[in-house]
Amino acid sequence: MRRTRRALATVGGLVLLATVAAPAVAQPSGERGLYEAHAADAEQRTELVRAGVDVLGVRDGTVTMIATAGQARDLRADGFDLDRIGDVDRMLAERGTGTRAAADEFPPGDEDYHTYSELTDELQRTEADHGDIARLSSVGESYEGRSLHLIKISDNAARDEDEPEVLFTCNQHAREHLTTEMCLRIVQRFTDDYGSDPTVTELVDTREILVIPTVNPDGAEYDISGGSYHGWRKNRQGSGTDLNRNWGYQWGCCGGSSGWPYSDTYRGSSPFSAPETRAVADFVDSRVVDGTQQITAHLDFHSYSELVLWPYGYTYDDTAEGMTRAEADRFRDVGERMAASNGYTPQQSSDLYITDGSVNDWMWGEHKIFSFTFEMYPASAGGLDGFYPPDERIGPETRRNDEAVDILLREAGRGAAA
Ligand SMILES: [Zn+2]
C-alpha cells in the first residue's frame, strides 16, 4: 500500500468511517494537520495537489493545506519544506463552542449566514416581492433531494426574451459559505435597486440574469450540522465528490484531481456522476436555442485567496484546442479589469496549479461561455478560518464585487467568442 493512500486529506473522515459502507479502497486514518509550504511555481504546486492534500489557499507562493502525517512525510521526502501550523480538529472544535439558536443554524456569532431553509425563504420572498422581474425555479435536485434553486432576474422575467443570459453559480464547495451570500447579494441588489439605481435598471432591462445560489446544498448543510464547522468541501454522495472536478471537459485528464474517493479532490466515478453538476450542466445545455447558446458569460464564486481565474485549468498553456490567442487575450483583459475593481489578483487558473474537470473549462470548452472563477475574501488565512469569516464581513465582501459583476454583465452583451 502506498503511504499516500493510507492518509486522509478530508475533514469529517471520522464521521465517514461510521456512516459509509466499507469500500474497496483504503479508508482514511490518522491525524490531520494544517501545513504551509513554499511552492513558488505552478508545477511545484501541482505536485502538492497530486499527493492528495487539501489545498486551502495560495498566496505569494505559500500554500496552506490539510495533510496527514503520512502525506507530510512523503512530501518532505520529495523535498518540500513543510511547516506544521496547527491541528485541524482542534481548530474546528474551537469554532463550535457555545450554544446554538437552532439545530441547523450556523455556529454562534455567524447567524447572519443563510442556512438552506433561510436561503429558500429569502428567494421565495424575492419572487413574491418582485414577481415582474424575478422568477424562482429549480435546475434539479441534489443527491439528498434538495432543490437546486435557480432565480432569473430580468424585465418580463416570465418570458424568454432575446437578451444575453449571464449565469452566476455559488457554493460548489460546501464550506465556502460566503459565496452563497455573494449570490444572494446579486439577487437582492438586482431586485431591490431596480428602478432606483440606473446601472441596475439598465442591466435588468437588457440582460437575463440567472443565479444558482447553492450548487451543493447537501454539503453546506452538513458543514454546519451539529453545532460546529466540519471543513467539508465535497457533496454528500458516498464519501463525497468534489463537484468542481466532476465536469465533463478533459475530466481527469491531467493530474488535477484525484481518483481516490476519500480525497478532497475526488473527481467522481465518471463525468457528471454527481447529480448536482449533472443538473446544472443539463440546464446550461438546455439554453441552446436554435443552435445558439443563450448564456454568454458565467461566474462561479469560491473562497478563498482573492483571485480572478479563467480557463483553461487543465493545461499550463495559454492557448489550446478551443482557445485562440485572441480569446485568451480577451479573458486576460476582462479578468484584469474585474480584478482592478475589487483588488483581487488576476491569473489563468493553471497559474495556481493544474485542475481538471472544473466548471470553467467545461463552460468554455463545451459552450464557449465566457467563464470565470472568483476566489473571495480573505487573501490569506491561518488555514480553515479562511472559510469562515465572521458574518460582519458578508456585507463588505459581497458589495466589493458589485462593479466586477457589472463589468461581466456588460461584457456579456458582446456575445460569446471574441
Ligand atoms: Zn472552492
Residues whose N, C-alpha, C, O or C-beta is under 5 A from the ligand:
A	BS01	ZN	H173 H302 S303
